[in-house]
């Protein structure tokens, strides 16, 4: 690497640090949510392919490659660690590990409460809590928090700020509309699947539409890692 390359790299990181130091806005937070949700889905697909040799969907939604868990995690990390770039690496790591573990536990509990299903099960791993979270992934959350504070967040802030504001707002509005529609449809289809499992009949046009358009076979193909609680013995823990 030449001296000019080093100078250019230094200028880029100085620009990124300056962008990260700016006050948070809903516009910026939403873009972080979008980028992290898309990137997180891609990371999980690649990880699954490399570790298990299977190319499967890891999306949270029926339509679109997007992980709500990763997107919301990025928002959480941003709100908690904003302006913590001057804190020690150990403090950021420990805070991230505890915060990430609590976040993952709550997400798992909400999936059970809302849909009667789980999308990850760590009961086969040591040092797990109710199969919802385990020590290894808590350490991963700590590393993720450290990477976010030291590099990812400033780089993404620089990238977001380089998009013209008017164009960025239009793109964000379009993405928000599509994401909202997909989230509503996905949640409705999963809730109706849980109702079918409990033998709740389709009493209205919406329920009948969901039964026809999103049968269990389609949802299980879209969410291949999803486990129905009473089928996998989850309820036996309580």
Buried (B, 14 or more C-beta within 10 A) or exposed (E): EEEEEEEEEEEEBEBBBEBBEEEEEEEBBBBBBBBBBBBBBBBBBEEBEEEEEEEBBBBBBBBBBBBBBBBBBBBBBBEBBBEBBEEEEEEBBBBBBBBBBBBBBEBBEEBBEEBBBBBBBBBEEEEBBBBBBBBEBBBBBBBBBBBBBEEBBBBBBBEBBEEEEEEBEEEBEEBEEBBEEBBEBBBBBBBBBBBBBEEEEBEEEEBEBBBEEBBBEEBBEBBEBBBBBEEBEBEEEE
